[in-house]
Amino acid sequence: MEAELCGKDPTKVDRSGAYMARFIAKHIIWGDFADECEVALSYAIGKANPVSFSINTFGSGTVSDEILTKACKDVFNLKPAAIIEHLRLRDISYSETATYGHFSSVLFPWESLDKYDELKKAVEKYADRKN
């Protein structure tokens, strides 16, 4: 039996949303857009898009949280099905998370930075509009 976050499969947004929040936060930190970052996602049953999405950099951002939020909405598809597909959540051996943890392991797609260039361009687009 594979270890599972909250005992649910990847189609449940408590799992897929947590991985996507980590994925987005890593992009923000590694992109030098902030030193600290909290990504919050809220979903409602029957709604494909999150009912709430926010980013808080606790004042450490090089651009505003508003710009980061807009840029992330452009770059990251936050629909559960898109998250599952992009992060390949149906292909993960979740037993590995029991050994290595869910985060900080290069074994997992949500630890990659494959959207870095897209996020940088989106942040620049919104930052340029503000000037």
N, C-alpha and C positions, 0 to 999 in steps of 0.2 A: 504494500500500500504506500502511496506517495504522500509525503507531508504536504499539507495545504494551509495556506494562510486563512485563518478563520474557518477552516474546515470546508471551504467552498471551492468550486472550480473557477477557471479563468473567465467564465462568462459573467461572473458576479462582479459588480463594480467595486466592491470593497477590495478585491484583489487587483483587478486591472487598473482601477483608479489610483491605487497606492503605487503601483509600478510606474504609471504614467506621471504621477506627481514627482516621483524620484527622478525620472527621465528628464522632465522639464527643469527641475531644480538643478540637476547636474549641468545642464546646458547653460543655465544662468550663471552659476558659480564658475565653471571652467571657461566660460566666455568672458570672464572678468566684468560682468555686468553688475555684480554684487558680491559682498563677502559672506552674507548670510541670506538665506532664502527659505520662505515657506510657501508652498503651493497648496491651495485649497480647492478641492473639487466636490461638488454636491450634485447628486443625481436623484431623479424621481422615477418611480415605476412608470413605464410606458413612454418616457421621453428619451429620445436618442441623444440629444445634446445635454450637457450639464445645465442644471438650473442656476448654478452659481460657479464661478471660476474667479479666483483672485490670487495675486502674488503679493507677498509682503517681504520686503528686503530689510525691514527694521532700520531704515535710514542709511543702509550701507550701499545702496545702488548708485551706479555711475549715471543712470538715467532713472526717471521716475517709475514707480510701480505701475502707474497707469500705462506708460509706454511699453513696459515689459509685458503687461497683461494683453494689450492689443497685439503686440508682435507675436506672442505665444499663441493667441487665438488664430492668427494667420498661418502659423507654421505647423502647429500640432493639431491633428484631428482628434477631438476629444470624445467622439462617439465610441461607445464600448466596442462595437464590432471593428472599428478602425484601429483602436488600441490593441485589441487581440491580434489583429493581422500584422500591424507594424512591429509589435514587440514579440511576435511569433509565440504567443502564450499557449497555443495548442501543441507546440513542438517541444516545450521545455520538459526536462526530467525534473519534476519538482522534488524528487528525493534528494537531489543535489542541494536544494535550499536547506534541507535538514542538516546537512554536513557543513556547508559554507555560509549559511544564512541567506536571507533574501537580497541583501544589498552588499555592495563593495566587492563583488566578485566579477571578474571579466568573463565569466561563464555565461552571464545572462544579458540578453539584448537591452534590457532597461538600463544597463550600465554603460552603454555605448554613447558616443557623441556624434552620431551620424547626421544630425540636423544643425550642427554648429553654424555652417555657412549660411543656411537659410535664415536662422535666427538672427545672425549678425546683420544681414541685409534688411530684414524686417524691422529690427531695432533702429537701424540707420534711417530707414524710410520715415518712421514715426518721429524720431528725434529731429530730422531735418524739417518736418512740418511744423514743429514747435518753434523753430527759430524764425 
